[in-house]
Amino acid sequence: MAISETPLTPQAGSPFSDLTVSLVPKSGKAKDFNFDLHLSKEDFGASSNKLMFRGAGQINGEKFKFDSLISQFKLQYTLSTVNYKLDFQE
């Protein structure tokens, strides 16, 4: 997992500048973090309730920092059946 100090671009005319954000584990080191994997047909993907946003920036020239817990982060994929028909003609 590596979303670290990613720059964000504020909208034109915004008082914000120099914004960065990171997606980090609530505790421990990022290199040791693992998502909870879901491998059933109904729930195929990964999730975690052990992540948070952390970032910094400036508003009207004043520096600030922020962090926020993420209650549920989920990546889910839909499985489908693909039928292939091969037509060999001579």
C-alpha positions as CSV (number, residue, x, y, z in Angstrom):
1,M,0.0,0.0,0.0
2,A,1.6,3.3,-1.1
3,I,-0.4,6.4,-1.3
4,S,2.0,8.8,0.4
5,E,2.1,12.6,0.3
6,T,0.1,12.7,-2.9
7,P,-0.3,16.3,-4.1
8,L,-3.9,17.6,-4.4
9,T,-4.8,20.5,-6.7
10,P,-7.2,23.0,-5.2
11,Q,-9.9,24.6,-7.3
12,A,-9.1,28.0,-8.8
13,G,-9.7,30.8,-6.3
14,S,-9.5,28.5,-3.3
15,P,-7.6,29.7,-0.3
16,F,-5.9,26.3,0.0
17,S,-2.3,25.6,-1.3
18,D,0.5,23.0,-0.9
19,L,-2.1,20.2,-0.1
20,T,-0.9,16.7,0.3
21,V,-2.7,13.5,1.5
22,S,-1.6,10.0,2.5
23,L,-3.5,6.9,3.1
24,V,-2.0,5.2,6.1
25,P,-2.7,2.4,8.6
26,K,-4.3,3.5,11.9
27,S,-1.3,1.8,13.6
28,G,1.8,0.0,12.7
29,K,4.0,0.4,9.5
30,A,2.6,0.6,6.0
31,K,4.9,-2.2,4.8
32,D,3.2,-4.6,7.3
33,F,-0.4,-3.6,6.4
34,N,-2.7,-6.2,4.8
35,F,-6.3,-5.8,3.6
36,D,-9.0,-8.3,4.6
37,L,-9.5,-10.4,1.4
38,H,-13.0,-11.6,0.4
39,L,-13.0,-14.4,-2.1
40,S,-16.6,-15.5,-2.3
41,K,-18.7,-15.1,-5.4
42,E,-21.0,-12.7,-3.6
43,D,-18.2,-10.6,-2.1
44,F,-15.0,-10.7,-4.2
45,G,-12.5,-8.0,-3.2
46,A,-10.7,-6.4,-0.3
47,S,-11.6,-4.2,2.6
48,S,-10.3,-2.6,5.8
49,N,-11.5,-0.5,8.7
50,K,-7.9,0.1,9.9
51,L,-7.0,3.0,7.6
52,M,-6.9,6.8,7.9
53,F,-6.2,9.9,5.8
54,R,-3.3,12.1,6.9
55,G,-2.3,15.3,5.2
56,A,-1.1,18.9,5.3
57,G,-1.4,22.1,3.5
58,Q,-1.9,25.9,3.8
59,I,-5.0,28.0,4.0
60,N,-4.4,31.7,3.3
61,G,-0.6,31.1,3.9
62,E,-1.1,29.4,7.3
63,K,0.1,25.9,7.6
64,F,-2.2,23.1,8.9
65,K,-2.3,19.3,9.3
66,F,-5.2,17.0,9.3
67,D,-6.1,13.3,9.8
68,S,-9.3,11.4,9.6
69,L,-10.3,7.8,10.3
70,I,-11.9,5.8,7.5
71,S,-14.7,3.7,8.8
72,Q,-14.7,1.3,5.9
73,F,-12.5,1.2,2.8
74,K,-13.7,-1.4,0.3
75,L,-12.7,-2.5,-3.2
76,Q,-15.3,-4.9,-4.6
77,Y,-15.3,-6.6,-8.0
78,T,-18.2,-8.2,-9.9
79,L,-17.6,-11.6,-11.2
80,S,-19.2,-12.5,-14.5
81,T,-19.3,-15.5,-16.8
82,V,-17.8,-15.0,-20.3
83,N,-18.7,-17.5,-22.9
84,Y,-16.3,-17.9,-25.8
85,K,-17.3,-19.4,-29.1
86,L,-14.6,-20.6,-31.4
87,D,-15.6,-21.0,-35.0
88,F,-13.1,-22.9,-37.1
89,Q,-13.8,-22.8,-40.8
90,E,-11.7,-24.4,-43.5
